């Protein structure tokens, strides 16, 4: 270990130094090809997510340049593609909506400030090594939240797809509003949107097998199928231009300014910062979790690793760079990263090339997007986000564990009914409460000796030998304040119902910790048993637990003994059994 | 089991039916003697606690009649004495202070409403069997909270003792205010208060041994020592009357109305109810915890039991009765219950007799209290509450567990600086967060075979045999969402650093639960290991955990096997070791 190691632990390391040294021509080619494919896909997606967030479409392009560069230098994943993503864009819209009107310059300024705060928070969490906090988002909560977000986004896109002015605070209100505006559906808009949705679904599931049946190699067929959205965009744009659908009331993307991302600054308004703090924190955590899970899945496929705390630093820097270049909150996206990976990207240099591609597109291609119908963009988002909705988790958790099922359903419903921020908070609070509740009712098994062995098993599950004078209890949980009384109750109950009892032995093999409250309880149990003429013994106490008990008076005052194994305890206390 | 049992579970049982049947003359005598002693002690205490709560002194007497009767019928403890207690009175003052000015009729009305809400909450918790919620108040939090409350009350009594007008929101402000008003100390008041404090401390520690040395029997000496406060009250009242100290500025209790407790109704004001809800809940929980711990300690001494859910019903009814008879929130008090117990009370009938005693006193004795100096009452409270302050818990938890120490200190400081309600909330939130944090970083030990046995121990603590091809890990915690990633990280790290590794075996003897998130993690670990040419095995999986895993695909897709014992696993996978 070099002497420089100590301070390195507390500074962000630069992954670019690792992969940069081994960079060669083959890698360059792979990265460049991947970058071209990702650029084609990102162009429309960036516009669409900016509009989902309530921002002008070009802001989506701005948010896809600087963050990619920063992540390429600082990120620990080789293939993660950073930029606007669906769920974070939705959360951005929810957060800014309370402070400014969508489409105004003030709204954009708040978006920039939100990216800035989110960047600061991520960076701080990374430098303070707080990446572990994301572990408190359980899988059921994430799943319920992402599914609900998918439904929320889908409902909001239906509005654009049908050309109506529906609105609502919650998913349910939005759906009701859509239904009540059905008479105002703009026919031509729907005639563009609906077939596009059908086409995109067919591209996803039917095109690739068809191409393969027609003799195309799998890899190429895959690439062509992935280009489906681009085809939909090109065709609908050309039709709209040729037939002047805009003149017939179809909403188009319109004029997107040509040019480089602008230099911008966040608003220096402490009151606003205070109000944006919680939304920024939630956006940061959700973005981080999405990014890390994508990154980890892809890294594992090539036996690479990603460093959560390093990811925080990289994502934080990316968001800060978004704030200074006219962007909005970004994170590592699932779809774009998978495309990047599948297209053969080897290093973060692919991200740099993608950034160059987007910059060129911003400079030269935006006029071509003028006639792109908004309904087409809505269709691409709709199809993309519906794949986020995972109904199987409901059945899966229902059969596995009711508490996990409850967490999924509560998060899902709360997000649909109360919005993204409240939904997430409800989900996290509930899952933590359920976890505490579960550990507060520990499984306590009375155990007996399995004949011919030195093993002890639950008397209710196995045929085992027990003594009427000795009660053997195995507590299947660490003892802490919330469950210590459950043990007291169990022992009180046993002592009250078994007059012949002389010894209580706690088999502590599953007790990983005893906190101060539980120690008090053990002392109280011992005192009560002693008063009733019984003795309390412990067996199989773990090393760390024993170390700590030795610092107290408990072991001296204990009425019984501490046995190394439970068999020794039974052998000594009731020789007729063991 | 009788058929009536099922519905009985959901109805409050009536403990009075149990002890009432066996009631005889001996029990009557014991109970009557105890009641006389408790009445003498309760009289001044009830006045003092009512004044601590900011209420007229007679309210303390009213709160000591009906609640005792209700508890006698419904309570499961034989000797608990219900009435005004120090900490709950302090919390009552804090809760009402935001809604009315102390000493006004409006203030009293809010106190009655608070007792009503607290009673409803306790009753509801009892009927819904939510008594377990009190378990989430850890011992360090209770200890820190009670100590801080003791200090807060002591500081507030110093004011009365010195006859100054100090005031402050927090303990620290109050102490500063006291110090800045030192020039306004009323000499004669302090000349009554200070010697009384000294006398009471001496009575506590020095009088009983002295009486015993003088040849008095221990029991009698104990009784005389307990009567010390009554002596202080009689003497100071007589002196104040005889020397007309009131004319010289000494504040006295003054005219306490004679008469039965009045019939009162809570305020029917939904806005007020909403604002009082949280304080009422905190008062209920604290009162319940205090009551149950006193009840349990005393019940255990006579090998009786108390039922927490029944206690909730009894305390709830007691508080409701307080609300309808002009009282304020009550609970089972420590001092009065111990006196009741020591004086020989056998059944709750002692409580009924005490209620009769207090009623007689309210009817006939209150004029005698006119000249009682408030400083004398303050002295009795001061001496009583200082015994609540427990500094030893700091040293004890410091040496036992830093997280428990942190919980004590945080609760103590938060209560002193922010007040009783915020202090309690901070303490509970912190202790829960610490518990979650602790379980999110599980102890994961690499284990090896102890030579000549089938036992496996931590390689860092014992000399054991291990194979380079097999990694044996024992996770000392149930696997759930917050710690599943720690296991992933640990295994990733081991696999990356040991190229010769072929098998990873998880010894699951301490894993009491695996939630849906942790199951995902295990699947991900298995997939990654399989991708890297390794296999994942489990050993010693507990019955309940195995039952649940069997409902999933995990066991079928697992790359390795599930072994009954860890020895079997090692014996098969690395015969050179086992």
Interface residues (C-beta under 8 A of the other chain):
Chain A: X132 X135 X136 X137 X138 X139 X140 X300 X301 X303 X305 X396 X397 X399 X400 X401 X403 X404 X431 X432 X435 X436 X438 X439 X440 X441 X442 X443 X458 X461 X476 X477 X478 X480 X481 X482 X483 X484 X485 X486 X492 X496 X509 X510 X512 X513 X515 X516 X517 X519 X520 X524 X527 X528 X531 X532 X542 X543 X544 X548 X551 X552
Chain B: X132 X135 X136 X137 X138 X139 X140 X141 X300 X301 X303 X305 X396 X397 X399 X400 X401 X403 X404 X431 X432 X435 X436 X438 X439 X440 X441 X442 X443 X458 X461 X476 X477 X478 X480 X481 X482 X483 X484 X485 X486 X492 X496 X509 X510 X512 X513 X515 X516 X517 X519 X520 X524 X527 X528 X531 X532 X542 X543 X544 X548 X551 X552
